[in-house]
Structure formats: structure tokens, C-alpha cells
Amino acid sequence: MIYNPFSISIKEAVKDIFFTALLVFCLCASVFSQQKITGYVTGINDVSLEGVTINVKGSGTGTTTDERGLFSIFAKAGDVLVFSFVGYNSKQVTIGAEYNLTVSLTETPVNLDEVIVTGYTAQKIKEITGSIASVKPEDLTAVPAGQAEQMLQGRVAGLTVITSGMPGSPSNVFIHGIGNFGNVTPLYIIDGVQGDINLLNPQDIESLQVLKDAGAYAIYGVRGANGVIVVTTRSGKTGKTKITYDSYYGTTRPLRKGLDLLNPQGQADLTWLADRNSGDVDPNTGNPVDPYYGNGSTPVLPDILVAGPYTGLSMSDSNANPAKYNINPANGSIYQIIASNKTGTDWFHDLFKPATSQNHTLTISGGSEKNKYLFSLGYLDQQGTLLNTYLKRYTARINTVFALDKTIRIGENLQLSFRDNPTITNQSPSNEIFTSVLAWPIMPVYDINGGWASLTVLNPISQSNPVAARVLAQNNTSNYWDILGNVFAEANVLRDVTFRTSFGGTFNDYYFYTYNFSDYGLSAAGIPNNSVSEASGYARSWTWTNSFTYSQTFRNIHKITVFAATEAISNFNRELDAARSGFFSTAPTFLLLSNGIAATQTNSDLEGASSLYSLIGKADYGFDERLFFSATLRKDGSSIFAPQKRYGWFPSFSAAWRLTEEKFLKDSKWLTDLKIRTSWGKTGFFGNTNPLNQFDLYGGSVSNSYYDINGTSNSPVQGFRNTRIGNPNTTWEQDIVTNIGLESIFFSGKLNLTIDWYKKLSSGLLFPVALPAILGAGTPPNTNVGNVENTGIDVLVGSKGSFSKDWNWNATLTFTSYNNKILHLTDLPYFDLQSNAGTFVRNEVGHPVGSFFGYKIIGFFANSNDVNKSPVQQDASPGRFKYLDANHDGVIDDNDRVFFGNPNPKFTVGINLGLAYKGFDFSTFLYGSFGNDVINVLREVTDFAPYPPGFPFNSAKSKIALYDSWTPQHQNAIAPIAENSFNFSNLGAVNSYPLENGSYLRNKSMILGYAFKNNWLSKYKIRRLRIYLQCVNLFTLTRYTGLDPELSGASSAWGIDFGNYPNNQKQYLVGINLGI
Amino acid sequence: MKYFKPLLGLAALTGLFYSCNRSFLNSSPLGSLSTAQVANKQGVEGLLIGAYSLLDGQGAVQGGPASSESNWIYGSICGTEAYKGSVVGDIPEITEFETFQSTATNDFLEAKWQALYEGIQSANDVIRIMRLAKDMTLSDTVEARAEALFLRAFYHFEAKKMWNNIPYIDETITYASGNYHVPNDTAWNRIENDFIYAMNNLPATQPNVGRANKYAAEAFLAKVYMFERKFTVAKPLLEDLINNGVTAGGLHYALLVHFHDNFDPATKNGSESVFAAQMSVNDGSLGANGNPGDVNNFPMVGPVGCCSFFRPSQYLVNHFKTDPVTGLPDLDNFNDSDVKNDEGLTPDSPFVAYAGTLDPRLDWTVGRRGIPYLDWGIYTGSNWVRDQTDYGPYSAKKNAFYISEQQAYTDNSNWAPVSTATNFNLIRFADVLLLAAEAEIETGNLENARGYVNQVRQRAADPMGWVYQYNINPATGSQDPALGNSGVPAANYKIGSYTQTWTDPALARKAVRYERMLELGMEGHRFFDLVRWGIAQTEINNYLKQEQTLRNYLVGVTFMPCNEYFLIPQTEIDLSAGISGIPMMNQNCY
């Protein structure tokens, strides 16, 4: 039904007229012959609609469709049947000669009377005063990501999601910019209980609301500042038992191209170029001397790369005699022989292989007026393209509600899940994505006898073998068992007062197993270089909420709702870790901790607990469906902070005015609905604050605080050291959020537009600022260090319509733009964040959080004359970077570092386009991020200079390094001079070389589906059958030269590419949706 | 059903008010000790042990070589005794020090700073928490305080040697009081005062050999005075130590017969060990308590087989030449010709060893061609070292252990580098004697000085403590470590005492300073000695001038007066508004 303010009054008028007419008709009705009209009602692409009301216009006759969308009604030719259904445009059909009708209804873009969950309460959309965005479950599951959080990307204006391609990997999710330095993840409330959305089977989600302004989320108090995402899982509906089965199966293809690296000959040529540029040549011959490539005027690729301690041998060399080969320490000393792979090893594609994905969900649901149930089973097997990374998730859900009598309902939502999710450490220089780019192309995967190449310690230059590392990780385990849910009871204790109690939470149990094999040799102790570590633990969290809701409407125009609640939350976790090394056999069946060398054992455990107690109030007042006011107030007490800093009050106020209810707009032809709203509120956040933050603590371990005071050589005495410096004055971060929004619907629903502007001032941000070492080595506490302001605009434009009877279309655009600035830092001018790839990030007042900072390159030194006349710079030399003398003092030093990049995008967009023709549906979804800078560390280490420092060209290099690096003859180069020296003027200082534009536009999903005709299906008692083909990440438009510009990371240091599992791999799927 | 609503109502009320009580929100420090839990006699003792545990330079930050108590980088490599070693580019931070080009952002400086100040604050914790304890007697607190102040002064002294201009952190400096923007200064008096308190309040002997006693405090106080050039104040302390000093275990101070016993875990805490960093292994720490800062400093063959860092310089080796008649060193011309080495030779090419006379301490200090390397076999040259071309033919030896000690005193639970239970002597009696000799010279008693120097030389001269060839294995015709010592000295040792009366203070001074290198070489003292004597620039540039002909990477390196102290780590200057650095990028220096 279109929401139309006039429709009611027209309807009323029509009703009156026809009521009178009815009498007349009734008298005559028997004169005409009544026919049994049967039919089938569908939505877009032939989905059968259950519960559609069908009335014979002008008569009292009516019926509804059954679960297969079928109906029958008595009417006669010339009668008009009115089909109406919540959320759909109503339709009138005149009975002609055809007595078997197929009617398809189109959805209204926004159903203002729809009731959505807004946190603790539920409201009609038109009455909501806060900024809340809903995501439809079918949009959510359109992108076949393993985890629900990844599916939110681009669906909600104001919500940014950055993720990686690793199955089961966490994403960076933030609402309305980056409000702090630690943790910007929104609060997920699942069926009223704080939980992890990634535990859910996305198919089980019935509705998902994103609360974006303080008017909506201030009611979550100290947990609310990052925004709140409220998820409701599906429940059974009154009616016959329904069974649905949804499934897809597909394949993910690795990126066709890795990075543009040199082949072995190119790598050798580059070594010669660098040696010559560096003057590392034999003074007699003038040629470089290399353990692999010889000492000629040009490098020669050896037949045998390594044979025992020897390198760069010819095939006939006696040292390369295969008889000498040995990789088993039990048979004597290790002598590995590795032949050269002269054509080059494609490490990237030896690691990344096509991978399958499949997903199955079986749901059984139904119920009576009194009792409803839903039972669902889910299985996801998402294989990663990187060897031995995957997510397997098994879920079982039981949601039930029982009405004990008319006033009492009890129910529960429960999900059991098991996840098997071995992963790599994403964005780490030690992961195989990073090392695959560094591994020499001349090194093969296997040695001459099938052993893993390079896994001996004694090679002159050690090389890692990323394929070996991934294959040897095959028995690594990351298992999670999760229970998630709640039980609740509701009673109408008085006529207008409902009491509700809900107790729920999560219980997580996990187990990790990691096997490490470093090389074939023995340690000096004569034990094998391998180790096993295991960890297991559990975490439980419960939330108990008790609330009263009073709701009353006075004189039909004053609607008042008052909500009051208490809430108690308690969290606890415990973990046990252990490791041993030196396993005699590497057979997986043997690799139990107890089989390792006892002297190598380590074990430890950890424990944490926190609690929160809150009083919550909310009052809503609606006047004549025109003006709405809402106020919320929450008092939180958190155990994380010291008693004097524990309690806080969080108020919010919001108001909305529906202008189209006013006389001056009521008659507008084009403006169907217009609501403006505004809100102001305060929320808080405790960030990553450890519950121990308030305490000075002492402890220590045998390695860092025990001491052999008795001189025994083996029995140190237990000692303690200060392990944590406490700060009892730390309290939560406080956010003051102002929001102004506009919601509008045009042309009876053909177009809708929502715009929000906000300003979010976050003060007292929590961060464990490093303390000077003169205070000792205790972990520094989180303190309230600074203020950050975010302002931004979110726009949602939606459009729906039909070109003709059979052609329907819809389009949605989300636009997200925010501006982020650090306003104030307490006691310090800035703080830097180190990553494994260097300190690229400085947080300083006046700049966005996570800004890139370092020396800005203004060119290369052209010659020694240029060096002499330029500002004094350490290691300045022709062909090296010339840095900007920012303070014009003639010296390049620390003070010349500048801000040169910003990882925050200028804006992001999500575009969803859909077309439906009869049974066919086509949809595509694009996501784009524009104006964000990224740091491509991979490029820095492949384009030039020795990496790691001090090991000249011990890693693969790019074609740029050889063909487009600076030489006196080629000064207009991309990369600096190829050389062996690692110094301040090349890779030795954080500089702007790896800076790139990270903008991209990606086709996330393209789906072509077909729903079978109902009359054909009903023969087989099938309610619904749809099949579809889907293509994911069909294209990405970007100028970024790395694998993928979408780069996650810590919220205060992101957009840095150092071994990122790409999220732009193509995936092809076939899927089925079946309902009986 | 009738009772359901009232029951629900009851549940509602319980729910509403459950957890209103404060205990729901009171959190306890899980997994750690709170201040209250350590504020008792045993807890304070635990904190004191924790403060001692930093003596190996490793605490919360396991800085490894950067913060090693042995100062092998800052004291020995910067002090002309050794080269970095391994291969070029392996741990480039050390190269920065070795070439006197370290910047304030060199993370080794930060690690060293952190380790020392963690020690200082751990000592301060003892004093702070002790005041809260109710079960400690006055004498308990005096003892705890004295030990804590000893440690606090020791760590400050180490920092003072490194940076000179340091913040002195006493127990009043805490995070809670917000007074931690402490300025740095070059004063010595508070280091002195802490050692004086310790000296006056510690007992002569202790129930545990690792504890500081009265004489350890007195020895460090004397050393502090020597750094301050307060010779007249130092002298009586040194005399007292020589005449009356005992170890914490009650042994009267004396030089050990075997020079190498000072570096042998089986003979640790002997009469020469004035104060040592106690090391332990096979203790569940996976090697973290067994010289973790020096695990890379073993040759490629022999003990451990890795990683050939810390390689003695030719300059050091040349010091050990002696006069064939007098057995005395040539103080002026020792470096004019080299003790012959096997650089450039493979292990199987013939090598005829240096035939000249040598101080026997050489072969306990330096691993070199043809000489037994403890009981590991004959040192055969290039296969024992990594990258001989860049870092020469020698290996460090004082840190090495015997095969026979491999199980009891080494820890194999880590990977390749092996940890050892060899104590590191932070001050040993030979050091005291040589300091006394200096003090005597500076106060005009040259003959007393000669006596002390001769004491040290006479121990070295005792053939009991020399290196000997292995017995010949008749089957192979070559020396076999398994067959033990043949009684034939491994080289042409000749060492004698200074028999002529010392009359020239300059000459005496030169002799004592030279003797310190022979006796204490590779023990992390030299650089700090050169600086306190005011001869660092001359001495190091002399060294560089000669060594540049041998070690290519030293070409162009010069030592400037501003290199006498290390740069305060940039991070610490950034984090503490109080500390001012020595000019960071001193243009005169670079």
C-alpha cells in the first residue's frame, strides 16, 4: 500500500458511498451469476506472496492468499478486485473473461507504517525521530560473503566497511567516520543481546537496523558511541509449516596477475646493475662478484642454486652430486641441493589457487496464533584462494514464541554454531602473501628430491619458502563453538503496560593449534626445529534486561510511549596457552604437546572480567502523526573504571516534523512525504580499556622477573615487577552528536531521498599513550587523550517503478562522506603509530586520524652538483631521493617530515540496480571509494633498495627496479637508483615513495535469476523455486598498482598494504532458493 | 497459569534490583598482584628479586644485544676491542655505533635506556611498597632499602656511563603524581649517595651469594669516584676492599688462580667476583635468564655454531705481544706490527702461527688459528667465523663454555643460539686492583700502583692458568681435544712483572691503562675507560687509522669529541618534556 495521506480520507469517503451502494448491490447481486475466480499473486520476479488481502470492490467479500500465493473468491465479470498487501502498492483488477488470474504486485519503496526494531523498542517508521537505516535481508545476502558484516558494505549511507578476502577475516566497520584511536567497531545487538554478528548465519537475519545518530543510539549509553547495529533473527509466522532451502555453489578465482616482478634473468641483471651502481665490483675485473651469478661481465644463471654450503654451481660440479643430498638430520648433516628454476617460479600462483564456496540453509517455520517456531540449519564452506585458509561454519537455530494466554508470551532465540577457520595474520610482513612477493623467482618450490627448497639454515642468504609454509600449515586449527541467544517473557501487566524480561548472551569456546616447521636442520641442541603451540579458552557474556513499556493514545492525536528498564551485563573470559618444540617425528598423529621436548615447554593463561549496570528511560510523544518528540536517558555504571569515575548519564533529545501532514503541503502532487528531524545527544565509549586499567599491578614471569639470587645456575627465585601502571582517573570517552536529517518520498513512491548531516564531537578519547621509560616498564594505562571531530553527510536515493506491466526496476544509491579531524591532544603534540612496515602514521591536532607522515620526496638528486646545492641531507647522492626541506633551514632532519597522505576517502558510494522481467531478475551492486590514499609497502620493497636492510637484493624485485630506476642516462625514472646501500635517502627513512591513490570502483555483485512459474510449481507442491547465476567482483576500476586497494587495519592506522589478502577476486556462483 | 503473573512480577522486581548492589561493579585485578597484595615482607622481597632480575639487561623489553649487561657493543666494540661481526648488514644498528654514526632513533639506544630505567623503577617499587607493608621490622626495611638503593645507583651509573646527562629517578617519581617530566643533568652526587647508603647499611655477607653486600656497594662507590676523578676519596675505599673485602658468600677477595675461571659457570661466585649478574638456564625461561644479550657471540664452529658476532680486533690482539726477555708489553709500539693471523686462508691451507712472545691471557680472550678453543677443538680459522673478509679472523672467547658443561650450564630450549649460566662479572677483584693502581698513581704513590698491577700480572703469569695444546691422538697424528691437555703451552707465552721502579706518572698511567685492556678486554669496559681518562678521541682515532687498512667499512670513520656519550633516544626526548637531548644531529659530528 502506498502511503498516501489522502488515501485514508478518500477511502473513508469511498467507503461511505459504497456502503450505501452495497445495499443496492446486495439486493441485485443474486441476479448476476457469481463465478469462482482463482488466482496467484506474486511480487517482483514471481515470488508468491502470502497474506495478500483481496476484496471485491464495493462488496463485503474478501479473502487472503495462502502460503503459495493462491486464492479463490466468488465474483462476477465486471467486478473489480482490490489486492492490497503491506509494503506493496495496491492493485485493482477488473474481472473479464479470464477466471484464473495471475497478479503481480510491486513493492512500495518505503512503507511508513512498517514497524521496525529501534533498539530496546520498536516503532513505526513514520514516528521515528532518530536517524536509522534498514538493510533488507535479501540485500544483505546478495553478496555471498561469509560474514554478515562484510555484506553491509555500501548498503547503508554513513556506514563504511573495509574488509579483506580472507575467509572469516574481521572487517573495519565504522559509522559516521572514525571517532577514536582504538576501536571504532559498532555495537551489535542481536535479539536484544550484545553479540558478534559474524557468528550468525546471515540467512537467519530477518531485519537489520543501523542506528546512526544520538537520537537513536544514545540509549545504549557507554557502549553506543560507535553507533549501534540492531539485528533481529527470523521467527515463525502464523500459518502452515514452510520449508525453505537456500543454497549456492561456486568458485573463487585467484587474481590473474600478482605483482609485476622480474624473471630470474631480470633479477640477476638487476643485481649486476645495483652492484655496479654501488661500486661493489672486483677492483681487478671491474665485474660484480656474486655467490649465485658468478663474476663475469654479465650475470650467469647457475644450474644449481645451492648444494650444501656451496652456491651457484654448474650441473656437473661434484658438489652438486645428488648422492650427497640429505635433508634428514638422522642420516647425518644436512646437504640440500636446489636446482635453479631458470624460467622463474610464480610464487603468487603457487600459493593462490581456485577455491570453491558453498552455502546451504534449510529453514522450517510455522506456527499458530499462539505458538510460533523457526528451525534452521546452515552450512557454509568458504575456501580461500590462499592455500589452507577457509571458513567452515555450521549453525543451528531454534527460535520459538509461546503465548500462554492473551497477555503472556514467552520465547527464546538460540543459535549453536561451530566454526573451523584457519587463517593467516593479515597485513603482516611475516605472512605468505608478503613473503610470496619477496621470494626469489629463481628458487623452485621443491629441491631436487622433492624436499621443500630453501628450508636449510645454512644457505648464505636465508630465503623463506611461502608455499612450504602454507602447506605445512595444513593441520593448523582455529575452532570456535558459539552459543548465542536469549530467553524472554512478556506480559501485559496492566492494560497499557507491558513488562518484558530478557536474559541472554553468548558463550564462546575456542581452540587453536599451530604447527611450526622452520627448517630441516637440527638446533644446536640437536633437536628438530619444529614446534607446536595450542591455545584454548572460553568467553561468556550475559545481558539481563527488565523493562516496562507504557503506551497510550489520547483523543486519537496524543500518542505517548514511556519505556523504563534496568540492564545488567557481565563478561568473563579465560584462556590457556601452551607450546613445545623439538618433535621427533613430524607425522601429524604424533604432534601432541606431550611429545615435544619437555625442557622447551611454555604455558600461560589469562583471564578477564567486566560488568555494566544501567538504568534506561525513553519517552516518545507523537502529535497528530505530525510532530514527534523523543527523549532518552541512560545511567551506566561500568566496572572498567575506578569507582569515582564509574557512573555517567547519557541523555538525548530528538524531534521530527512531517511537513506533508501540514495543510500547505498536503495537496502537493509530487511530494508524497517529507519529514525533517533533528537530534542531539551524548553517548560514551570505553574503547579498548582493560578492566585492569585502574590498578597498579605486579607480576612477572620466569623470563623477565625471576633471578638466580642463590647462584644455582638453574633455580631462579620468583620475583615481581610492575606489570601495569594504573590510572584511576580514566573515564569513558564522551561523544556529543548533533544530527539533522530529511526523509522524503516523491511521486507516490517512485523516488525517495534521505539526507543526514551530522557533527560528532568525541572528547576524552581513550588511548594508551606511551610513557617515558623513566616510569618503568608497566603497561601504560588508557587515558583520555584527546578530542576528534567528525562531520559528514549521508545520502540515500532510492527509486522504484515499472516500465510496463512486466518490466520493473529499482535503484538505490548510498553516498557517504565524512571529514575527520583531531581537535585536541592532552599533554602531547602528537603520537605516532608503528606498524610492522614502519611508522607511517602520525596523529596530530588539525589532521585526520591515521594521517601518513614522513619525508616528502620532491625528486632525485641529479648529480653531485645538485647534492651540493641542495639542503644538507644524510646519505644524499645522485639518483637517491631528494626530500622536501619543509622548514627551509637548509638541513633535512626530523623537522622536515610532513603530512603527505590521508587514508580516509573523500566519499564512498554504493549503487544497487535491479531489473525484473516476468520470472527473470537481474541485479548488480557497485561499491566505490574515492579520494583515499594508501601506502603500498610491497611496492617500496620490490621497486628498489635492499630489503630486508643489509641483505642486498635478497628478495624479488619489480620490473620498475630494473627498467625504470634512476640512472644518469634515465633521470626521469619512477624508482631511485638501484643500489646495495640501505640508507636514509632511500628506504631508510619513512618517505612518500609508496604513497598511491587508493580510489576504486568495484562491481561487487551481478546476479541473474529466474523464478519458475507458480502453476508449474504447484503441481509438485512447491511454493517457490528460483535459480540464479552470480558473478562477484567482476571488475574493479582503479589506478592502484598493488593487489587490492581495499585495505583494512587498525582504525588508527589503516590503508597500509603489507601483505593484504585481496578482496577483489572474481567469484562465480550458481544458487537456488526453494520453498515448499 | 494463575500464579504466572505474580511470579513474573517477582522476577521483574528481582531483575530490576539485582546487581544494584555495588559489588556487581567492583572488579578485582584478575591474574596479577595488586599493590595491597605485595605490600608485605614477602612481596617486597619479590619486588627486590624483580629489581635484581634486570641486571641481565632484560625485562619487559627483551632487548637482547641492545641492552646486554655486558656492554659488548658500547663498551668493547666502540672501545677499539672488537668488530661487530656476523655479515655486513646483520643487525645494522651495531654498525651505526661501530662507525660512530648512530642517530638518536637507533632503537638499540631505546632498548638500553628502557632496560636500565625499568631496573631503576623496580628498585623504587621496593622502597615505595615497603612503606606500605605492616609486617616489616626496621631492620627489614633498612636492608631492603639498602639493596634497592644499591641497584638503583648501579642502573643509574650504567646510564651515566652511556649518556652522561641523565634524569635521576628516585621513588618519588611516579605516574600517579604526574611529576615525571624530570630534567636531566650530569651530577653524580645522588648516585654516590645511594651507594653510600648501601655501603653503610648492607651486611658484609648475605644469605644468598647473588645479593649485593657492603663491599659490592663500596666497590661501585669507588668506581664512581674514579669516574669523577676523585682519587683521594676513592683510594681508601679501594684499600679497604683489598684488605678487608669479602664476597656476599663470605670469601675474602682474591684473584682466582685460573684466569678463565672468571668466565666459567662451574666456578662462578668465587673470590674474585665482587658483584655479578647471575645467570641461570634450564629454568623454564627458554634461555631468557642465560646471557640473552650475548647469544649471538659464539663462533660458527664449536659451542653453538652461531652467529659470529663480537669479533676481536687486530688492535686488541696486538696488545698482547710481550717482550721476549721481560715479558712486558711495548706500551708505545705494540701496534707497529701485527700478531700474525690467517686472514684469507682456508682451514686446510698451511698456516704457521705467530712465533713471538705473547701474554697468555690472549688465548682466553680471543679465539685464533691453531689454538685450542676450550675443549671444542683447534680453531681452524675461516670456517669458525662468518664473513672473514669484513670482520677478520678472530672469535670472542670469554663468553664460551666447555663441551663438558654443555648440559648443566647451557640451555638448548631456544633455537640455535644457546644460553649459558656463565655469570657476567659486573665488577671483579682484578678491576678493583687496577682501579686502586690508578688511584695510587693519581695520588702520587706510583710504587703502590706497580704492586697492584703486578698482582694482576702475576696471576696471569702462573702457568696453571694457561692454554695448552691437546694431546696428540696417535691414530690421526693430530691434537685431539678428547685426550686432554698435553702440558705444552698453546703458544709462546711470556709474561713478566714490572720490576723497575715506577717514577714517571705518565708512564705508570700508560701501563695501568694498558693493563686494563689485557685483563678486562672484551668485558665491555674499554670505551667508558677511554672516555673517563679523556683519551677517547686520540686512542680511538689511532685505532681507526690503523684498522682502516684492514677493515674496509671503517674507511672514512672518525671519532669526534661529541661521540664520547651516546645520544639520548629520540623517543624518550619526545615522550618526556623534561629531558633535553644532546643536539640530535650534531653537524660537527656527522
Interface residues (C-beta under 8 A of the other chain):
Chain A: L404 D405 T407 I408 V457 A489 A491 V493 F499 T501 S518 S523 A524 A525 G526 I527 N529 W544 N546 T566 A568 S570 S581 I597 A599 T600 Q601 T602 D605 L606 E607 G608 A609 S610 S611 L612 Y613 G637 S638 S639 I640 P643 R646 P691 L692 Q694 F695 D696 L697 Y698 G699 G700 S701 V702 S703 N704 S705 Y706 Y707 D708 I709 N710 G711 T712 S713 N714 S715 P716 V717 Q718 G719 F720 R721 N722 T723 R724 I725 G726 N727 A770 L771 P772 A773 I774 L775 G776 A777 G778 P780 P781 L828 V872 Q874 V891 D893 D894 P946 P949 G950 F951 P952 F982
Chain B: M1 F4 K5 L8 G9 A11 A12 G15 L16 F17 Y18 S19 C20 F24 L25 N26 S27 P29 L30 G31 S32 L33 S34 T35 Q37 V38 G43 G46 L47 L48 I49 G50 A51 Y52 S53 L55 Q58 G59 A60 V61 Q62 V88 G89 D90 P92 E110 W113 Q114 Y117 E118 I120 Q121 S122 N124 D125 P167 I169 I173 T174 Y175 A176 Y180 V182 N208 V209 G210 R211 G249 P265 K268 N269 Q278 M279 S280 V281 N282 D283 G284 S285 L286 A288 N289 V304 G305 C306 A408 Y409 D411 N412 S413 N414 W415 A416 P417 V418 A421 N423 Q570 T571 E572 L575 S576 I579 M584 M585 Q587 Y590
